[in-house]
Amino acid sequence: MSARLLLFTGKGGVGKTTLAAATSVALAAGGRKALVVSTDPAHSLGDAFGIALGSTATEIDAGLHAAQIDPRALVDDTWRELRGHLRTVLAGAGVDELDAEELTVLPGVEELLALAEVQRLANGGPWDVVVVDCGPTAETLRLLALPEAVSSYLERLFPTHRRVVRGLLAGLAGAPSAERWDATADALGRLAESLDKLRGLLTSSSTSVRLVLTPERVVAAETRRTVTALALQGIRVDGVVANRLVPHPGEGRGPAATWLRTRRAEQEAVLATLDLGPVRTVEHRAGEPVGPAALLEVADALYQGADPLAGVGADGPLIDVVRVGDEYELRLAVAVGDSDLDLARVGDDLAVTVDGRRKLISLPSLLRRCVVVGAELDDTGLAVRFRPDPDLWMR
């Protein structure tokens, strides 16, 4: 049975590494076997614990281990062989050697291998929970979209049934030998299978993302867009954490108390505009929390006795289809708000574009025989209406 996967991300500098580390400490203190692992190139997870970390899980405390993934080493160990296989296929198909070299330089491969390593750690250890300290939001969105994007890229270059590809290549001059092609096809098959498993892991009910922000308008706007982008990818957000609220001065007087009151009111006004459901909060601390003991204090303030794995987001399906009279509704739990929204039918897919992020949603067979007749936004997200098309039903 694979471990529960909890990913922390947020705009750079909001304190996500500290909160990911604090959550892992609280989980271990509660009796769970926890691994906290960082894919953030900043390598600051070790700083939070006050120790040096490597790619091998290091024991921090009873029930708690930590690791820092090194994507560069993964590229050197894993991707080099596969690139050679890809060049073999492209050269056999008549692609110039230099072009083949460029085509096999896959953007984002380091992040993709880091995500695969997270999956390996989640499935290969005794962990009940794996907490992932991801990079800043933009990098994380790119990271979480990679399995689907690369899988699509791979499918276009090399169709699923290797016999088809092999048959096409067999008659070409300079085609690889049968033995060499078999090795290449096997390598590509393993990559495709790994990508499918990664997509399954990210959209699994045992995986969720927790977004960290500081109560500032720019950061809040980015957080809302992130929730939408993750929902379009089918990835569940189970909560939002507002970090570094200034302490409330109470009835104190003087310039310092006045400043604190004013700043706290501004921060609370920002949080009131989030419209993302309940938000956990953590006040700014005088000292930087370093080490398990200090991190546990942060976790106590964050969760206040509640289970750290208990999300406060919606648990329902992100995408659902319901019948309404003679029509059908495809419902997406996406907080669009004031975002720029565009819908388009592309063959058997529905293309949903929000703030420039495009997602192709494969329509079930029922809706493929329907036409889009409208779309509405309500408190639960976006509802796209479909009506059966007699001409399509006759095909």
C-alpha positions as CSV (number, residue, x, y, z in Angstrom):
1,M,0.0,0.0,0.0
2,S,1.5,3.4,-1.0
3,A,1.9,6.2,1.4
4,R,-0.3,9.2,1.8
5,L,1.3,12.0,-0.2
6,L,1.1,15.7,0.9
7,L,2.7,18.4,-1.2
8,F,3.5,21.9,0.0
9,T,3.9,24.8,-2.4
10,G,3.5,28.5,-2.6
11,K,5.1,31.6,-3.9
12,G,8.9,31.8,-3.2
13,G,9.6,33.1,0.3
14,V,6.3,32.4,2.0
15,G,7.7,29.8,4.3
16,K,6.5,26.6,2.7
17,T,9.7,24.6,3.6
18,T,9.3,25.5,7.3
19,L,5.6,24.4,7.3
20,A,6.3,21.2,5.4
21,A,9.0,20.3,7.9
22,A,6.8,21.3,10.8
23,T,4.0,19.1,9.5
24,S,6.3,16.1,9.2
25,V,7.5,16.6,12.7
26,A,3.9,16.7,14.0
27,L,3.0,13.6,12.1
28,A,6.0,11.7,13.6
29,A,5.2,13.0,17.0
30,G,1.6,11.6,16.5
31,G,2.9,8.1,15.9
32,R,3.1,8.0,12.1
33,K,6.1,7.0,10.1
34,A,6.9,10.1,8.1
35,L,9.3,11.1,5.3
36,V,9.7,14.7,4.3
37,V,11.5,15.2,1.0
38,S,12.3,18.3,-0.9
39,T,12.3,18.8,-4.7
40,D,13.0,22.5,-4.3
41,P,16.3,23.5,-6.0
42,A,16.9,25.9,-3.1
43,H,17.9,23.0,-0.8
44,S,16.6,24.7,2.3
45,L,14.9,21.6,4.0
46,G,18.2,20.7,5.7
47,D,18.5,24.3,7.0
48,A,15.0,23.9,8.7
49,F,16.2,20.9,10.6
50,G,19.7,22.3,11.2
51,I,21.5,19.3,9.5
52,A,22.9,18.4,6.1
53,L,20.6,16.2,3.9
54,G,21.3,14.1,0.9
55,S,19.4,12.0,-1.5
56,T,19.2,9.1,0.9
57,A,16.6,9.3,3.7
58,T,18.3,10.5,7.0
59,E,16.7,9.8,10.3
60,I,15.8,13.1,12.1
61,D,13.9,11.7,15.0
62,A,11.9,8.7,16.0
63,G,9.6,7.9,13.1
64,L,10.8,10.8,11.0
65,H,13.2,10.8,8.1
66,A,14.2,13.5,5.6
67,A,15.8,13.6,2.1
68,Q,16.8,16.2,-0.4
69,I,16.4,15.0,-4.0
70,D,19.3,15.9,-6.4
71,P,17.7,16.1,-9.9
72,R,21.0,16.6,-11.6
73,A,22.3,13.2,-10.4
74,L,19.1,11.6,-11.5
75,V,19.6,13.0,-15.0
76,D,23.1,11.6,-15.1
77,D,22.0,8.2,-13.9
78,T,18.7,7.7,-15.6
79,W,18.1,9.9,-18.6
80,R,21.4,9.4,-20.4
81,E,20.5,5.8,-21.4
82,L,17.0,6.7,-22.5
83,R,18.2,9.6,-24.6
84,G,20.5,7.2,-26.4
85,H,17.4,5.0,-27.2
86,L,15.4,7.9,-28.4
87,R,18.3,9.0,-30.7
88,T,18.4,5.4,-32.1
89,V,14.7,5.6,-33.1
90,L,14.9,9.1,-34.6
91,A,18.0,8.3,-36.5
92,G,16.4,5.1,-37.9
93,A,13.4,7.2,-39.0
94,G,15.7,9.4,-41.1
95,V,16.1,12.3,-38.6
96,D,19.5,14.0,-38.9
97,E,21.8,13.2,-36.0
98,L,22.0,16.8,-34.9
99,D,18.2,17.2,-35.0
100,A,17.8,13.9,-33.1
101,E,20.2,15.3,-30.4
102,E,18.1,18.4,-30.0
103,L,14.8,16.5,-30.0
104,T,15.9,14.4,-27.2
105,V,16.8,17.3,-24.9
106,L,13.5,17.3,-23.0
107,P,12.6,20.5,-21.1
108,G,11.7,19.7,-17.5
109,V,13.4,16.3,-17.4
110,E,15.1,17.1,-14.1
111,E,11.8,18.0,-12.5
112,L,10.1,14.9,-14.0
113,L,12.8,12.6,-12.6
114,A,12.5,14.3,-9.2
115,L,8.8,13.5,-9.2
116,A,9.5,9.9,-10.2
117,E,12.0,9.7,-7.3
118,V,9.3,11.0,-4.9
119,Q,7.0,8.2,-6.2
120,R,9.8,5.6,-5.7
121,L,10.3,6.8,-2.1
122,A,6.6,6.8,-1.4
123,N,6.2,3.2,-2.7
124,G,9.5,1.8,-1.5
125,G,9.7,2.7,2.2
126,P,7.8,2.0,5.4
127,W,6.2,5.5,5.4
128,D,2.7,6.2,6.3
129,V,3.0,9.7,5.0
130,V,5.4,11.4,2.5
131,V,5.5,15.2,2.8
132,V,6.9,16.9,-0.2
133,D,8.5,20.4,0.0
134,C,8.0,21.5,-3.6
135,G,9.6,24.5,-5.4
136,P,7.8,27.8,-5.8
137,T,4.3,27.8,-7.3
138,A,5.2,28.3,-11.0
139,E,7.8,25.5,-10.9
140,T,5.4,23.2,-9.1
141,L,2.6,23.8,-11.6
142,R,5.1,22.9,-14.4
143,L,6.3,19.9,-12.4
144,L,2.8,18.5,-11.8
145,A,1.8,19.0,-15.4
146,L,4.9,17.2,-16.8
147,P,3.7,13.6,-16.6
148,E,0.7,14.4,-18.8
149,A,2.6,16.7,-21.1
150,V,5.5,14.3,-21.6
151,S,3.2,11.4,-22.1
152,S,1.4,13.3,-24.8
153,Y,4.8,14.2,-26.4
154,L,5.9,10.5,-26.3
155,E,2.6,9.3,-27.8
156,R,2.9,11.6,-30.7
157,L,6.5,10.6,-31.4
158,F,6.2,6.9,-30.7
159,P,2.7,5.4,-30.9
160,T,1.6,3.1,-28.1
161,H,1.8,-0.2,-30.1
162,R,5.5,-0.7,-30.7
163,R,4.7,-3.2,-33.4
164,V,3.3,-0.4,-35.5
165,V,6.4,1.7,-35.0
166,R,8.7,-1.2,-35.6
167,G,6.9,-2.1,-38.8
168,L,7.3,1.5,-40.0
169,L,11.0,1.6,-39.2
170,A,11.8,-1.9,-40.6
171,G,11.7,-0.8,-44.2
172,L,13.7,2.4,-43.7
173,A,17.4,2.6,-44.6
174,G,19.6,2.6,-41.6
175,A,16.8,1.3,-39.3
176,P,18.1,-0.2,-36.0
177,S,18.6,-3.9,-35.7
178,A,15.8,-6.0,-34.2
179,E,17.7,-6.4,-31.0
180,R,18.5,-2.7,-30.7
181,W,14.9,-1.8,-31.5
182,D,13.6,-4.2,-28.9
183,A,15.8,-2.6,-26.2
184,T,14.6,0.9,-27.3
185,A,11.0,-0.1,-27.4
186,D,11.3,-1.7,-24.0
187,A,12.8,1.5,-22.6
188,L,10.1,3.7,-24.1
189,G,7.5,1.3,-22.8
190,R,8.9,1.6,-19.3
191,L,8.9,5.4,-19.6
192,A,5.3,5.5,-20.8
193,E,4.3,3.1,-17.9
194,S,6.1,5.3,-15.4
195,L,4.3,8.4,-16.7
196,D,0.9,6.8,-16.4
197,K,1.7,5.8,-12.8
198,L,2.9,9.3,-12.0
199,R,-0.4,10.8,-13.4
200,G,-2.3,8.2,-11.4
201,L,-0.4,9.1,-8.3
202,L,-1.0,12.9,-8.6
203,T,-4.7,12.5,-9.2
204,S,-5.2,9.8,-6.6
205,S,-7.4,10.4,-3.6
206,S,-4.4,9.7,-1.4
207,T,-2.5,12.8,-2.8
208,S,-3.2,16.4,-2.1
209,V,-1.6,19.8,-2.3
210,R,-1.5,22.3,0.6
211,L,-0.9,25.9,-0.5
212,V,1.1,28.3,1.6
213,L,0.8,32.1,1.2
214,T,1.5,35.3,3.1
215,P,-1.4,37.7,3.4
216,E,-0.5,40.0,0.6
217,R,-2.7,40.8,-2.4
218,V,-0.2,39.7,-5.0
219,V,0.4,36.4,-3.3
220,A,-3.3,35.8,-2.7
221,A,-4.0,36.4,-6.4
222,E,-1.4,33.9,-7.4
223,T,-2.8,31.4,-4.9
224,R,-6.3,31.6,-6.4
225,R,-4.8,31.0,-9.9
226,T,-2.9,28.0,-8.5
227,V,-6.0,26.4,-7.1
228,T,-7.7,26.7,-10.5
229,A,-4.6,25.4,-12.4
230,L,-4.4,22.4,-10.1
231,A,-8.1,21.6,-10.4
232,L,-7.8,21.6,-14.1
233,Q,-5.1,19.0,-13.8
234,G,-7.3,16.9,-11.5
235,I,-5.1,17.5,-8.5
236,R,-6.8,18.1,-5.1
237,V,-6.1,21.0,-2.9
238,D,-6.9,20.1,0.7
239,G,-6.2,23.4,2.4
240,V,-4.6,26.8,2.4
241,V,-2.2,28.1,5.0
242,A,-1.7,31.8,5.6
243,N,1.8,32.2,7.2
244,R,3.4,35.1,9.0
245,L,0.5,37.1,10.2
246,V,1.7,39.8,12.5
247,P,0.8,39.2,16.2
248,H,-2.4,40.9,17.3
249,P,-1.4,43.7,19.8
250,G,-4.6,43.4,21.8
251,E,-5.3,46.6,23.7
252,G,-1.7,47.8,23.6
253,R,-1.0,51.5,22.9
254,G,1.8,53.4,21.3
255,P,3.2,53.6,17.8
256,A,4.2,49.9,17.7
257,A,0.8,48.7,18.8
258,T,-0.9,51.0,16.3
259,W,1.3,49.7,13.5
260,L,0.6,46.1,14.4
261,R,-3.1,46.7,14.5
262,T,-3.1,48.4,11.1
263,R,-0.9,45.7,9.5
264,R,-3.0,42.9,11.0
265,A,-6.2,44.5,9.7
266,E,-4.7,44.8,6.2
267,Q,-3.7,41.1,6.3
268,E,-7.1,40.0,7.5
269,A,-8.8,42.0,4.8
270,V,-6.6,40.2,2.2
271,L,-7.6,36.8,3.6
272,A,-11.3,37.8,3.5
273,T,-11.0,38.2,-0.3
274,L,-9.5,34.8,-0.9
275,D,-12.8,32.9,-1.2
276,L,-11.1,29.6,-0.9
277,G,-12.8,28.2,2.1
278,P,-11.3,27.9,5.6
279,V,-7.7,29.1,5.9
280,R,-5.3,27.9,8.6
281,T,-3.1,30.7,10.0
282,V,0.3,31.0,11.6
283,E,1.6,34.1,13.3
284,H,5.0,35.5,12.6
285,R,7.5,34.3,15.2
286,A,10.3,36.4,16.8
287,G,12.9,33.7,16.3
288,E,13.5,31.5,13.2
289,P,12.3,27.9,13.9
290,V,15.2,25.5,13.4
291,G,15.2,21.9,14.6
292,P,12.5,19.4,15.5
293,A,11.5,21.1,18.8
294,A,11.0,24.6,17.3
295,L,9.2,23.1,14.3
296,L,6.8,21.2,16.6
297,E,5.9,24.5,18.2
298,V,5.1,25.9,14.7
299,A,2.9,22.8,14.0
300,D,1.1,23.2,17.3
301,A,0.2,26.7,16.4
302,L,-0.8,25.7,12.9
303,Y,-3.0,22.7,13.6
304,Q,-4.0,23.4,17.2
305,G,-4.5,19.8,18.1
306,A,-6.2,18.7,14.9
307,D,-4.8,15.9,12.7
308,P,-2.2,17.4,10.3
309,L,-3.6,15.2,7.5
310,A,-7.1,16.5,7.9
311,G,-7.7,18.8,5.0
312,V,-10.1,21.7,5.1
313,G,-10.8,21.8,1.3
314,A,-13.5,20.1,-0.6
315,D,-13.4,16.3,-0.8
316,G,-15.8,15.9,-3.7
317,P,-14.8,15.0,-7.2
318,L,-13.1,17.7,-9.2
319,I,-14.8,16.7,-12.4
320,D,-18.3,15.1,-12.4
321,V,-21.2,14.5,-14.9
322,V,-24.8,14.8,-13.9
323,R,-28.1,14.7,-15.8
324,V,-30.4,17.7,-15.7
325,G,-33.6,17.0,-17.5
326,D,-32.9,16.3,-21.2
327,E,-29.3,17.8,-20.8
328,Y,-26.1,16.8,-19.2
329,E,-23.8,18.9,-17.1
330,L,-20.0,18.5,-16.8
331,R,-19.1,20.1,-13.5
332,L,-15.6,21.3,-12.7
333,A,-14.8,22.3,-9.1
334,V,-12.7,25.3,-10.3
335,A,-12.7,28.6,-8.6
336,V,-12.6,30.8,-11.7
337,G,-13.6,34.1,-10.1
338,D,-12.5,37.0,-12.2
339,S,-10.2,34.9,-14.3
340,D,-10.3,34.9,-18.1
341,L,-12.2,31.8,-19.2
342,D,-12.5,30.2,-22.6
343,L,-14.2,27.0,-23.7
344,A,-13.8,25.1,-27.0
345,R,-14.7,21.7,-28.3
346,V,-11.7,19.9,-29.8
347,G,-12.8,16.6,-31.3
348,D,-13.7,14.3,-28.3
349,D,-12.1,16.7,-25.8
350,L,-13.3,19.9,-24.1
351,A,-10.6,22.6,-24.0
352,V,-10.9,24.7,-20.9
353,T,-8.5,27.7,-20.8
354,V,-8.3,29.8,-17.6
355,D,-5.8,32.7,-17.4
356,G,-3.9,31.2,-20.3
357,R,-3.6,27.7,-18.9
358,R,-5.2,25.2,-21.2
359,K,-6.6,21.8,-20.1
360,L,-8.0,19.2,-22.5
361,I,-10.6,17.2,-20.7
362,S,-11.4,13.9,-22.4
363,L,-15.2,13.6,-22.6
364,P,-16.9,10.3,-21.7
365,S,-18.5,8.5,-24.6
366,L,-21.9,9.8,-23.6
367,L,-20.9,13.5,-24.0
368,R,-19.0,12.9,-27.2
369,R,-22.4,12.5,-28.9
370,C,-23.6,15.8,-27.5
371,V,-23.0,19.5,-28.4
372,V,-22.1,22.2,-25.9
373,V,-25.1,24.5,-25.4
374,G,-23.9,26.8,-22.6
375,A,-21.8,27.2,-19.5
376,E,-22.4,28.8,-16.1
377,L,-20.5,29.7,-13.0
378,D,-21.9,29.1,-9.5
379,D,-20.6,28.6,-6.0
380,T,-19.4,25.0,-6.8
381,G,-17.4,26.0,-9.9
382,L,-18.0,25.7,-13.6
383,A,-20.9,23.8,-15.2
384,V,-20.8,23.1,-18.9
385,R,-24.2,22.1,-20.4
386,F,-24.4,19.4,-23.2
387,R,-27.4,18.4,-25.3
388,P,-27.6,15.1,-27.2
389,D,-27.1,15.6,-31.0
390,P,-29.3,13.2,-33.0
391,D,-26.8,13.3,-35.9
392,L,-24.0,12.2,-33.6
393,W,-26.1,9.5,-31.9
394,M,-26.8,7.9,-35.3
395,R,-23.1,7.5,-36.1
